[in-house]
Amino acid sequence: MNALPLQQELADKRREIDELDRQVLELLNRRARCAQEVGRIKARHGEAGHPYRPEREAQVLQRIVGINPGPLPEGAARQIFREVMSACLALELPLKVAYLGPAGTFSESASRKHFGAGPVLLPQVSIDEVFRAVEANHADYGVVPVENSSEGAVGSTLDLLLAHSLKVCGEVQLRIHHHLLSRAGEIGAARRLYSHAQSLAQCHEWLNRNLAALPRVPVASNAEAARMAAEDPESCAIAGEAAAALYGLDKLASNIEDNSNNSTRFFVVAHHEAGPSGRDKTSFICAAPNRPGAMHALLDPLARHGIDMSRLQSRPAPGGMWEYVFYIDVLGHRDDAPLAAALAELGERAGFVKVLGSYPASAD
């Protein structure tokens, strides 16, 4: 077989790719200049305070997915354009995003997934400190875990949402994959296992089958577990992809979580809400007196106005013996007429109602 025609065809196609790359780069810079002009227009009209608009980003991504002819997969198209928007926004005003640290946690991965690579990420030592950083304007946004598909609600986040005035302006769904990481070279060489307690629970059956005799040492976070394993060559850790890369650890086993559909939902909190995007959720907290029929009275307005409820979580009210508050997620934006009417009626019936915010529903 003559190699010359093959090499010629490849050279022609690579030249075409090079020219397309040049055109793509030119268009990206045109888009960046447009984004800068948007910032200048907002400044002239006194609306430069919130350059990041969650609803606008959601609408752009929905439109991109809708017009994508392929063969680029939907997820890849969404990720590429999220990074384009993140880079353009950073030219206008770099965002600061607080998250539950340290570096290498799933909260960091969720922050990157939602905001892209443009913002400055600020790791915090606790969920409470994430809220404080945003409230004190040390960060523009905060990313906090709210529930896990295997382990349930994150109680501290629910309590802080009740106590603080910050609004929920976004959500992130992150598929959680746990890996067994080490510098030991092989599983049999490990003498101890570091992990966050929740990850130990999520990998319980795998560990019992494969590492039943290995001592398990709970630590503050998976990133901390990876850091300790990096310093202790006779140990291993359960952590995610980001921690493996950050601390230079080898994967002794991948995807060891017991539930293959394990995912964590995160809220994005800020001083402002998001406008309607066309595909939204609204989260609110309410309470009612402890008497027969009280729960029915809370839910009846939602049912009569045709509101689709996606989540109902009860939690003991702070300082109240056997009193509960209810965390409810519904589909729709609070400005939508049916939901606005339902919330108004609920406010007349409930002893307490706090709307946490309306925000674009996560696409995945």
C-alpha positions as CSV (number, residue, x, y, z in Angstrom):
1,M,0.0,0.0,0.0
2,N,1.4,3.4,-1.0
3,A,1.8,5.7,2.0
4,L,1.9,8.9,0.0
5,P,-1.8,9.2,-0.7
6,L,-2.5,8.5,3.0
7,Q,-0.1,11.2,4.1
8,Q,-1.4,13.7,1.6
9,E,-5.0,13.1,2.7
10,L,-4.1,13.5,6.4
11,A,-2.1,16.7,5.6
12,D,-5.0,18.2,3.7
13,K,-7.4,17.4,6.6
14,R,-5.0,18.8,9.2
15,R,-4.7,22.0,7.3
16,E,-8.5,22.2,7.2
17,I,-8.5,21.7,11.0
18,D,-5.8,24.4,11.5
19,E,-7.9,26.9,9.5
20,L,-11.1,26.0,11.4
21,D,-9.1,26.5,14.7
22,R,-8.1,30.0,13.5
23,Q,-11.7,30.8,12.7
24,V,-12.9,29.5,16.0
25,L,-10.3,31.6,17.9
26,E,-11.3,34.7,15.9
27,L,-15.0,34.1,16.7
28,L,-14.2,33.5,20.4
29,N,-12.4,36.8,20.6
30,R,-15.3,38.6,18.9
31,R,-17.6,37.1,21.5
32,A,-15.3,38.2,24.3
33,R,-15.3,41.8,22.9
34,C,-19.1,41.6,22.8
35,A,-19.2,40.5,26.4
36,Q,-16.9,43.4,27.4
37,E,-19.2,45.8,25.6
38,V,-22.2,44.3,27.5
39,G,-20.3,45.2,30.7
40,R,-19.8,48.7,29.6
41,I,-23.4,49.1,28.6
42,K,-24.5,47.9,32.0
43,A,-22.1,50.3,33.7
44,R,-23.5,53.2,31.8
45,H,-27.0,52.3,32.9
46,G,-26.0,51.6,36.5
47,E,-26.5,47.8,36.3
48,A,-23.0,46.6,36.7
49,G,-23.5,45.1,40.1
50,H,-24.2,41.5,39.1
51,P,-22.4,40.7,35.8
52,Y,-23.2,36.9,36.3
53,R,-26.8,36.2,35.5
54,P,-27.6,32.5,36.2
55,E,-30.8,32.6,34.2
56,R,-29.0,34.1,31.1
57,E,-26.3,31.4,31.3
58,A,-29.0,28.7,31.6
59,Q,-30.9,30.1,28.6
60,V,-27.7,30.2,26.5
61,L,-26.8,26.6,27.3
62,Q,-30.4,25.4,26.6
63,R,-30.3,27.1,23.2
64,I,-26.9,25.7,22.4
65,V,-28.1,22.1,23.2
66,G,-31.2,22.7,21.2
67,I,-29.4,23.8,18.0
68,N,-26.5,21.4,18.3
69,P,-26.6,19.2,15.1
70,G,-23.8,16.8,16.3
71,P,-21.7,14.8,16.2
72,L,-20.5,16.8,19.3
73,P,-22.3,15.2,22.2
74,E,-24.8,17.4,24.2
75,G,-22.7,17.3,27.4
76,A,-19.5,18.3,25.5
77,A,-21.3,21.2,23.8
78,R,-22.6,22.4,27.2
79,Q,-19.2,22.1,28.8
80,I,-17.4,24.0,26.0
81,F,-19.8,26.9,26.0
82,R,-19.9,27.1,29.8
83,E,-16.1,27.6,29.7
84,V,-16.5,30.2,26.9
85,M,-18.9,32.1,29.1
86,S,-16.8,31.7,32.1
87,A,-13.7,33.1,30.3
88,C,-15.7,36.0,28.9
89,L,-17.2,36.9,32.3
90,A,-13.7,36.9,33.8
91,L,-12.7,39.6,31.4
92,E,-15.6,41.7,32.7
93,L,-15.2,41.0,36.4
94,P,-13.5,37.9,37.9
95,L,-15.9,36.2,40.3
96,K,-14.9,34.9,43.7
97,V,-16.6,31.7,44.7
98,A,-16.4,30.2,48.2
99,Y,-16.8,26.4,48.6
100,L,-16.3,23.7,51.3
101,G,-12.6,23.0,51.1
102,P,-9.9,22.1,51.1
103,A,-8.8,21.9,47.5
104,G,-9.7,18.6,45.9
105,T,-13.1,18.1,47.4
106,F,-16.3,17.3,45.5
107,S,-17.5,20.8,46.4
108,E,-14.6,22.2,44.4
109,S,-15.5,20.0,41.5
110,A,-19.1,21.2,41.8
111,S,-17.9,24.8,41.7
112,R,-15.9,24.2,38.6
113,K,-18.8,22.4,36.9
114,H,-21.1,25.3,37.5
115,F,-18.9,28.3,37.1
116,G,-16.1,27.0,34.8
117,A,-12.4,27.8,35.2
118,G,-12.8,31.6,35.2
119,P,-13.6,32.4,38.9
120,V,-11.2,32.6,41.8
121,L,-12.1,29.7,44.1
122,L,-11.9,30.3,47.9
123,P,-11.8,27.1,50.0
124,Q,-13.5,27.4,53.4
125,V,-13.1,25.2,56.5
126,S,-16.8,24.6,57.0
127,I,-20.2,25.1,55.4
128,D,-20.9,27.9,57.9
129,E,-17.8,29.7,56.7
130,V,-19.0,29.5,53.1
131,F,-22.1,31.4,54.2
132,R,-20.1,33.9,56.2
133,A,-17.8,34.6,53.3
134,V,-20.6,35.4,51.0
135,E,-22.6,37.4,53.6
136,A,-19.5,39.5,54.3
137,N,-18.9,40.0,50.6
138,H,-15.5,38.3,50.7
139,A,-17.0,36.0,48.0
140,D,-19.6,36.7,45.3
141,Y,-21.1,33.2,45.5
142,G,-21.0,30.1,47.7
143,V,-21.4,26.5,46.7
144,V,-22.7,24.2,49.5
145,P,-23.8,20.5,49.5
146,V,-27.5,20.1,50.2
147,E,-28.3,16.4,49.7
148,N,-26.8,13.1,48.6
149,S,-28.8,10.5,46.8
150,S,-27.4,7.8,49.1
151,E,-27.0,9.5,52.5
152,G,-29.8,12.1,52.4
153,A,-30.0,15.7,53.3
154,V,-27.0,17.7,54.7
155,G,-28.4,19.0,57.9
156,S,-26.0,21.8,58.5
157,T,-26.8,23.3,55.1
158,L,-30.5,23.2,55.8
159,D,-30.1,24.9,59.2
160,L,-27.9,27.6,57.7
161,L,-30.4,28.3,54.9
162,L,-33.0,28.9,57.6
163,A,-30.7,31.1,59.7
164,H,-29.1,33.3,57.0
165,S,-30.5,35.8,54.6
166,L,-28.7,34.5,51.5
167,K,-30.7,33.4,48.4
168,V,-30.4,30.3,46.4
169,C,-29.6,31.3,42.8
170,G,-28.4,28.0,41.3
171,E,-28.1,24.2,41.8
172,V,-25.5,21.7,40.7
173,Q,-25.9,18.0,40.3
174,L,-22.6,16.2,40.6
175,R,-22.2,12.4,40.0
176,I,-20.0,11.1,42.8
177,H,-17.3,8.6,41.9
178,H,-15.1,7.3,44.7
179,H,-11.6,5.9,43.9
180,L,-9.2,4.0,46.1
181,L,-6.0,6.1,46.0
182,S,-2.5,5.4,47.2
183,R,1.3,5.5,46.7
184,A,1.5,2.0,48.1
185,G,1.6,0.5,44.6
186,E,-1.0,-2.3,45.3
187,I,-3.9,-2.8,47.5
188,G,-2.2,-5.5,49.6
189,A,0.6,-3.1,50.6
190,A,-1.8,-0.6,52.4
191,R,-1.9,-0.8,56.2
192,R,-4.7,1.8,56.8
193,L,-7.4,3.6,55.0
194,Y,-8.3,7.3,55.3
195,S,-11.7,8.6,54.3
196,H,-14.5,10.9,55.2
197,A,-17.2,9.1,57.2
198,Q,-19.8,9.6,54.5
199,S,-17.6,8.1,51.8
200,L,-17.0,5.1,54.1
201,A,-20.7,4.7,54.2
202,Q,-21.1,5.1,50.5
203,C,-18.4,2.4,49.8
204,H,-19.3,0.1,52.7
205,E,-20.1,-3.0,50.8
206,W,-17.1,-2.7,48.4
207,L,-14.8,-2.3,51.4
208,N,-16.3,-5.3,53.2
209,R,-15.7,-7.4,50.1
210,N,-12.2,-6.2,49.3
211,L,-10.7,-4.6,52.4
212,A,-12.6,-6.0,55.4
213,A,-9.6,-6.2,57.6
214,L,-8.0,-2.9,56.8
215,P,-8.3,-0.3,59.6
216,R,-10.5,2.7,58.6
217,V,-9.6,6.1,59.8
218,P,-12.3,8.8,59.5
219,V,-11.0,12.3,58.6
220,A,-12.5,15.7,58.0
221,S,-12.8,15.4,54.2
222,N,-11.8,13.2,51.2
223,A,-9.3,15.8,50.2
224,E,-7.7,15.6,53.6
225,A,-7.7,11.8,53.3
226,A,-5.9,12.1,50.0
227,R,-3.3,14.5,51.5
228,M,-2.6,12.1,54.3
229,A,-2.3,9.2,52.0
230,A,0.2,11.2,49.9
231,E,2.4,11.6,53.0
232,D,1.9,8.0,54.2
233,P,3.1,5.5,51.6
234,E,1.6,2.6,53.7
235,S,-1.9,3.9,53.5
236,C,-4.7,4.5,51.0
237,A,-7.6,6.9,50.8
238,I,-11.1,7.2,49.3
239,A,-11.4,10.4,47.3
240,G,-12.4,11.7,43.9
241,E,-10.6,12.5,40.6
242,A,-9.6,16.0,41.6
243,A,-7.9,14.9,44.8
244,A,-6.0,12.1,42.9
245,A,-4.6,14.7,40.5
246,L,-3.9,17.3,43.2
247,Y,-1.9,14.9,45.4
248,G,-0.3,12.7,42.6
249,L,-1.9,9.5,43.8
250,D,-2.4,6.3,41.8
251,K,-5.8,4.7,41.5
252,L,-5.8,1.2,42.9
253,A,-9.5,0.8,42.2
254,S,-12.0,3.0,40.5
255,N,-15.7,3.7,41.0
256,I,-15.9,1.8,44.3
257,E,-19.2,3.4,45.5
258,D,-21.9,0.9,46.2
259,N,-24.6,2.9,44.3
260,S,-23.5,3.5,40.7
261,N,-26.1,6.4,40.6
262,N,-24.6,8.1,43.6
263,S,-24.8,11.9,43.2
264,T,-24.7,15.0,45.4
265,R,-26.8,18.1,44.9
266,F,-25.3,21.5,45.7
267,F,-26.9,24.9,46.1
268,V,-25.3,28.2,44.8
269,V,-26.0,30.9,47.3
270,A,-25.6,34.7,46.9
271,H,-27.2,38.0,47.9
272,H,-29.5,37.9,44.8
273,E,-31.9,35.5,43.2
274,A,-32.1,34.5,39.5
275,G,-34.6,35.7,37.1
276,P,-36.9,33.3,35.1
277,S,-35.0,31.0,32.7
278,G,-37.9,29.0,31.4
279,R,-36.8,25.9,33.3
280,D,-36.7,26.7,37.0
281,K,-37.1,25.5,40.5
282,T,-38.1,27.3,43.7
283,S,-37.1,26.3,47.2
284,F,-38.8,27.5,50.3
285,I,-39.2,26.7,54.0
286,C,-42.5,26.6,55.9
287,A,-43.9,25.6,59.2
288,A,-47.3,25.0,60.7
289,P,-48.7,24.5,64.2
290,N,-48.5,20.9,65.5
291,R,-52.2,19.9,65.0
292,P,-54.2,17.4,62.9
293,G,-54.4,18.4,59.2
294,A,-51.6,21.0,59.4
295,M,-49.5,19.3,56.7
296,H,-52.5,19.0,54.4
297,A,-53.1,22.7,54.9
298,L,-49.5,23.4,53.8
299,L,-49.6,21.3,50.6
300,D,-53.2,22.0,49.5
301,P,-52.4,25.4,47.8
302,L,-49.6,23.7,45.8
303,A,-52.0,20.9,44.6
304,R,-54.9,23.2,43.7
305,H,-52.6,25.5,41.7
306,G,-51.1,22.6,39.8
307,I,-47.6,23.0,41.3
308,D,-45.3,20.0,40.9
309,M,-43.4,19.4,44.1
310,S,-40.0,17.7,43.6
311,R,-38.8,17.5,47.2
312,L,-40.1,17.6,50.8
313,Q,-37.8,17.4,53.7
314,S,-38.7,17.8,57.4
315,R,-36.3,19.0,60.0
316,P,-36.7,19.8,63.7
317,A,-37.2,23.5,64.2
318,P,-34.3,25.1,66.2
319,G,-35.3,25.3,69.9
320,G,-38.7,23.7,69.4
321,M,-39.5,20.4,71.1
322,W,-41.2,18.2,68.5
323,E,-41.8,21.1,66.2
324,Y,-40.7,20.8,62.6
325,V,-40.0,23.0,59.6
326,F,-40.4,21.7,56.0
327,Y,-38.0,22.3,53.2
328,I,-39.9,22.1,49.9
329,D,-38.7,22.3,46.2
330,V,-41.2,22.9,43.5
331,L,-40.9,23.3,39.7
332,G,-41.3,26.8,38.4
333,H,-40.2,30.3,39.2
334,R,-41.7,32.3,42.0
335,D,-42.7,35.0,39.4
336,D,-44.9,32.5,37.5
337,A,-48.5,33.3,38.2
338,P,-49.6,29.8,39.5
339,L,-46.7,29.5,41.9
340,A,-47.0,33.2,43.0
341,A,-50.7,32.5,43.9
342,A,-49.8,29.3,45.7
343,L,-47.1,30.9,47.8
344,A,-49.4,33.9,48.6
345,E,-52.1,31.5,49.9
346,L,-49.5,29.4,51.7
347,G,-48.3,32.5,53.5
348,E,-51.8,33.0,54.8
349,R,-52.1,29.5,56.1
350,A,-48.6,28.7,57.4
351,G,-47.1,29.9,60.6
352,F,-43.9,30.7,58.8
353,V,-42.8,30.9,55.1
354,K,-39.3,31.7,53.8
355,V,-38.7,31.6,50.1
356,L,-35.0,30.6,49.6
357,G,-35.0,31.5,46.0
358,S,-35.8,30.6,42.4
359,Y,-33.1,29.3,40.1
360,P,-32.4,27.5,36.8
361,A,-32.9,23.7,37.2
362,S,-29.7,21.7,36.7
363,A,-29.6,20.2,33.3
364,D,-27.8,17.0,34.6
